[in-house]
Amino acid sequence: MQSRSRFPRIHTAIALTLVLATGPALAAPEIEQWTTDNGARVLFVQAPEIPMVDARVTFDAGSARDGDTPGIARLTSNLLMSGTEERDTDEVARALEREGAEVSTGSARDMAWIKLRSLSEPERLDPVASLVGDLLARPAFPGSELDRLVEQQRTGLREQEQSPGGIADKLFREAVYGEHPYGGDPLGTRESLDAIDREAARRFHDEYYVGANASIAIVGDIDIERARTLARTLVGDLPAGDGAPALPPVPKLEEDRTIERSFPSTQAHVKIGRPGVARGYGHWPALYVANHVLGGGGFTSRLYNEVRSKRGLVYGVYSHFSPMAQTGPFQIQLQTRGDQVEEALDVVHDVFNEFHAQGPSAEEVEDSILNITGGFPLRIDSNDDITGYLAMMAFYGLPADYLESFPEEVRGVDADSAHAAFLDALGQRPRVTVIVGGDRARDSGNSGDGAAAQ
């Protein structure tokens, strides 16, 4: 369950101090950190500019933990908003409306979370925090809500099967990750959804929604003592439990693979990629700059310039790395007319192979560094954005000075270090190419055909 904030996005002084400007470095905000009695890691930034508090509790309970029950992580996360042992769904909604607060849940492959936004006065914040603590520690998981949410995930599967983009995403994940937990669909399968009941959700909750498997990010107009109290209120009633075990390493691709799937659409959805890097990769700033030059820099990237600007083969093309707890994917994505797929792929391969062999120029790196560091304030222009960064840092165990050190390390990248990081991350040759739609009636897949070879 996701909700859109009703509160305005406010540019705070905190957001400005998080950026190291192109001139003298500005001081990063002071991040307080501690561990709760039951094992949750907490990161806190005091932000007195506006009378509000944002908090996010994150658990290592994403779809990678589904195991033999695909879809259970997404379902459990969504069920949290379905009431507590003492208050049903409607009572929860009325309580939040009465306090003028927002609470929502979400999940991804690595993680699941619940977040709140409230006014900071104790008479407003404290009841909301207590409610969230109850939702986490004493969820009701009513059967009627479970049935509704199961049907919602079934609908999501049907919609995915009717979308060329959704089909391409699924085929790409399956081809890149195979039987690894990252290869599964967070929505589950029809068969697995049919088998999920309240007890399955309860077992998943009891195993993964525990203190040692949690992290908390707090940003707002409260002092550290109130922040400590808030953290205890949010997770203090959870058992300590154990942290989730490390996920297995991602297997290497052994050969190039091209998968084509017919779909009655004019546009073909194309994905090219392979496993990239995990969160905490040691050369991440240099790799970030390298990818910005290749395809992450929008209108200024090489891929956009060659494929879109010069030849008009696509509406858009970009590349990106998605670091995760284990190796996340590197992807190049584009859409083009079915009769232009081969030409577009030829250009993409040429651009990638030239970049792989020679790397970026010094001028490209300099321009990318200015763009990255200059645009950083736009990515952290609200307390909610800052909370998201803190949540990511806490979940992946990144150092508390990450927001300060990252822009500085980006400024230290040169063409050689960017190229070296790119080769280190993508030095393995095999990669997956997925093409869906464009009225291309082809076979469902083939391997080792050389179509994506460097």
KAMO-V964209 format. One record per residue. RES is the residue in one small letter. PHI is phi in degrees with one decimal (none if undefined). NEAR is the number of other C-alpha atoms within 10 Angstrom. Layout:
# KAMO-V964209
<<RES:PHI:NEAR> <RES:PHI:NEAR>>
This chain:
# KAMO-V964209
<<m:none:16> <q:-124.4:12> <s:-132.9:10> <r:-95.6:8> <s:-62.0:13> <r:-86.4:10> <f:-80.7:12> <p:-69.8:7> <r:-80.0:12> <i:-113.6:13> <h:-80.0:15> <t:-100.5:16> <a:-63.1:14> <i:-58.5:22> <a:-58.9:22> <l:-69.1:19> <t:-76.5:17> <l:-74.7:21> <v:-104.6:25> <l:-88.3:23> <a:-67.7:17> <t:-67.7:14> <g:-94.1:6> <p:-61.0:7> <a:-68.7:13> <l:-89.5:14> <a:-70.3:12> <a:-74.7:18> <p:-66.4:19> <e:-75.7:13> <i:-104.4:15> <e:-86.7:14> <q:-143.1:17> <w:-160.2:13> <t:-122.3:16> <t:-70.0:20> <d:-59.9:13> <n:-99.2:20> <g:102.5:22> <a:-82.1:26> <r:-83.1:24> <v:-122.8:25> <l:-119.7:23> <f:-136.9:25> <v:-124.6:24> <q:-78.1:19> <a:-135.1:21> <p:-81.4:17> <e:-65.3:13> <i:-133.6:13> <p:-81.6:13> <m:-140.2:21> <v:-133.8:25> <d:-114.1:23> <a:-142.8:29> <r:-138.9:26> <v:-105.5:26> <t:-117.6:27> <f:-121.9:26> <d:-77.0:28> <a:-146.1:28> <g:-83.1:25> <s:-66.9:28> <a:-64.1:22> <r:-97.8:24> <d:-60.6:20> <g:61.6:12> <d:-85.0:8> <t:-127.5:19> <p:-55.1:25> <g:98.5:27> <i:-69.3:28> <a:-65.0:29> <r:-61.6:28> <l:-65.0:25> <t:-63.3:28> <s:-59.3:27> <n:-66.6:23> <l:-68.0:24> <l:-57.8:25> <m:-83.5:25> <s:-92.4:22> <g:109.3:24> <t:-115.1:23> <e:-64.2:13> <e:-111.5:11> <r:-131.9:17> <d:-84.7:16> <t:-58.2:16> <d:-65.4:11> <e:-66.3:14> <v:-61.9:21> <a:-61.8:17> <r:-67.0:11> <a:-64.0:15> <l:-67.1:18> <e:-64.9:11> <r:-63.1:11> <e:-90.7:16> <g:64.5:16> <a:-116.7:22> <e:-127.6:20> <v:-134.4:25> <s:-147.8:20> <t:-120.7:22> <g:-163.7:20> <s:-154.2:24> <a:-141.8:16> <r:-74.7:22> <d:-84.7:20> <m:-141.9:23> <a:-132.9:24> <w:-149.8:23> <i:-131.3:24> <k:-133.0:22> <l:-132.3:21> <r:-137.9:25> <s:-147.5:24> <l:-63.6:21> <s:-86.5:18> <e:-58.9:13> <p:-53.9:12> <e:-67.7:10> <r:-97.3:17> <l:-69.6:20> <d:-61.1:19> <p:-63.8:17> <v:-67.5:27> <a:-62.3:24> <s:-63.8:16> <l:-62.9:21> <v:-62.2:26> <g:-58.5:22> <d:-67.7:23> <l:-59.6:23> <l:-76.9:25> <a:-89.3:22> <r:-133.8:17> <p:-70.0:23> <a:-85.2:23> <f:50.8:24> <p:-62.9:16> <g:-61.2:12> <s:-65.8:9> <e:-70.9:17> <l:-60.3:20> <d:-60.7:15> <r:-64.6:12> <l:-73.2:19> <v:-60.4:22> <e:-65.3:15> <q:-62.4:14> <q:-71.1:20> <r:-61.3:19> <t:-62.2:13> <g:-60.2:14> <l:-63.2:18> <r:-64.1:12> <e:-64.5:12> <q:-62.9:17> <e:-69.8:14> <q:-102.6:13> <s:-121.3:16> <p:-60.9:23> <g:-66.0:19> <g:-65.5:16> <i:-64.2:20> <a:-62.9:25> <d:-58.5:18> <k:-65.1:17> <l:-63.8:23> <f:-64.1:26> <r:-60.0:21> <e:-64.3:16> <a:-71.8:21> <v:-76.9:25> <y:-109.2:21> <g:56.5:16> <e:-85.5:12> <h:-62.9:16> <p:-54.4:21> <y:-72.1:26> <g:-83.5:20> <g:-79.8:22> <d:-92.3:19> <p:-56.3:24> <l:-75.1:23> <g:87.6:23> <t:-129.6:16> <r:-58.0:16> <e:-67.7:10> <s:-68.1:14> <l:-65.9:21> <d:-63.6:12> <a:-93.2:10> <i:-80.1:18> <d:-131.4:15> <r:-59.1:16> <e:-65.6:10> <a:-63.8:14> <a:-63.6:20> <r:-62.9:14> <r:-63.0:12> <f:-63.1:19> <h:-60.8:20> <d:-65.9:14> <e:-80.8:15> <y:-107.2:22> <y:-93.4:29> <v:-130.8:26> <g:-59.4:24> <a:-68.4:23> <n:-106.4:23> <a:-120.4:30> <s:-139.8:29> <i:-131.9:30> <a:-119.1:28> <i:-133.9:32> <v:-137.2:27> <g:163.2:25> <d:-87.5:21> <i:-140.5:22> <d:-85.8:13> <i:-68.0:14> <e:-66.2:9> <r:-67.7:13> <a:-64.7:24> <r:-62.9:18> <t:-63.3:13> <l:-60.3:20> <a:-61.2:27> <r:-63.5:19> <t:-64.3:20> <l:-69.3:23> <v:-125.2:29> <g:-63.5:21> <d:-88.4:16> <l:-80.7:22> <p:-64.4:16> <a:-62.3:19> <g:59.6:16> <d:-127.4:16> <g:-66.3:18> <a:-63.3:17> <p:-66.6:9> <a:-60.6:9> <l:-70.9:14> <p:-68.1:12> <p:-61.3:12> <v:-78.8:20> <p:-68.7:13> <k:-77.0:13> <l:-76.0:18> <e:-94.2:11> <e:-157.7:16> <d:-61.9:20> <r:-145.7:23> <t:-118.4:22> <i:-122.4:21> <e:-122.5:21> <r:-132.3:22> <s:-68.6:17> <f:-156.2:21> <p:-74.9:14> <s:-138.9:16> <t:-70.1:15> <q:-88.1:23> <a:-99.6:30> <h:-95.9:27> <v:-124.0:27> <k:-129.7:25> <i:-129.8:22> <g:175.4:24> <r:-173.4:28> <p:-60.7:27> <g:-109.5:24> <v:-137.7:24> <a:-93.6:21> <r:-63.0:18> <g:92.2:16> <y:-53.5:15> <g:-64.5:11> <h:-111.7:18> <w:-59.5:22> <p:-57.5:22> <a:-66.9:26> <l:-67.1:25> <y:-61.1:22> <v:-65.2:31> <a:-58.2:31> <n:-67.8:25> <h:-59.2:26> <v:-67.0:27> <l:-67.1:27> <g:-156.3:24> <g:-96.9:23> <g:-98.9:22> <g:64.7:17> <f:-62.8:15> <t:-95.4:18> <s:-78.0:20> <r:-63.7:26> <l:-60.0:27> <y:-62.1:27> <n:-63.8:17> <e:-80.0:18> <v:-87.2:23> <r:-97.7:18> <s:-66.5:16> <k:-78.4:9> <r:-117.7:13> <g:61.3:14> <l:-83.8:22> <v:-139.1:19> <y:-81.5:14> <g:-165.1:17> <v:-149.8:25> <y:-154.3:20> <s:-128.7:23> <h:-160.8:19> <f:-101.4:23> <s:-125.2:14> <p:-62.0:18> <m:-137.7:19> <a:-58.7:19> <q:-106.6:19> <t:-60.0:22> <g:-86.3:20> <p:-82.8:21> <f:-104.2:23> <q:-137.9:23> <i:-111.8:21> <q:-125.2:18> <l:-157.9:26> <q:-128.6:24> <t:-152.8:24> <r:-62.8:18> <g:-57.2:18> <d:-81.3:14> <q:-114.1:15> <v:-60.3:21> <e:-61.4:12> <e:-65.0:14> <a:-62.4:23> <l:-64.1:20> <d:-58.3:14> <v:-67.4:16> <v:-59.7:22> <h:-62.3:18> <d:-61.6:15> <v:-63.2:17> <f:-62.6:19> <n:-65.0:14> <e:-65.4:13> <f:-65.1:20> <h:-61.0:18> <a:-79.8:11> <q:-112.6:12> <g:77.1:24> <p:-81.4:25> <s:-83.6:16> <a:-61.0:14> <e:-67.1:11> <e:-61.9:20> <v:-64.6:24> <e:-61.3:16> <d:-64.3:15> <s:-66.4:24> <i:-60.3:26> <l:-63.1:14> <n:-67.4:15> <i:-66.0:17> <t:-71.9:18> <g:-71.2:15> <g:-91.6:12> <f:-59.4:17> <p:-59.3:18> <l:-69.8:12> <r:-91.3:11> <i:-134.1:21> <d:-96.5:19> <s:-150.7:19> <n:-61.7:26> <d:-64.0:23> <d:-62.5:17> <i:-63.5:22> <t:-59.4:25> <g:-61.3:20> <y:-64.3:17> <l:-62.1:27> <a:-61.7:25> <m:-62.5:18> <m:-62.3:21> <a:-66.6:23> <f:-64.3:24> <y:-91.4:16> <g:68.8:13> <l:-77.2:14> <p:-65.4:11> <a:-66.4:16> <d:-93.6:13> <y:-57.5:15> <l:-66.5:20> <e:-83.7:18> <s:-77.7:16> <f:-59.6:16> <p:-60.4:22> <e:-66.6:18> <e:-68.5:14> <v:-60.0:22> <r:-65.6:21> <g:-89.6:12> <v:-78.0:22> <d:-123.6:20> <a:-61.1:19> <d:-66.8:17> <s:-69.6:19> <a:-64.4:27> <h:-65.3:24> <a:-62.7:18> <a:-64.9:23> <f:-63.7:24> <l:-65.5:16> <d:-65.2:14> <a:-76.6:19> <l:-124.7:18> <g:-69.9:12> <q:-69.7:15> <r:-74.9:13> <p:-61.5:20> <r:-152.8:26> <v:-105.4:26> <t:-122.5:26> <v:-119.9:25> <i:-128.5:30> <v:-129.1:31> <g:95.0:26> <g:73.3:23> <d:54.8:17> <r:-96.2:20> <a:-83.2:13> <r:-121.9:13> <d:-71.8:10> <s:-74.2:12> <g:170.5:15> <n:-154.0:11> <s:-128.5:12> <g:66.1:15> <d:-86.6:11> <g:80.0:12> <a:-65.1:17> <a:-111.6:21> <a:-66.7:15> <q:-77.5:15>>
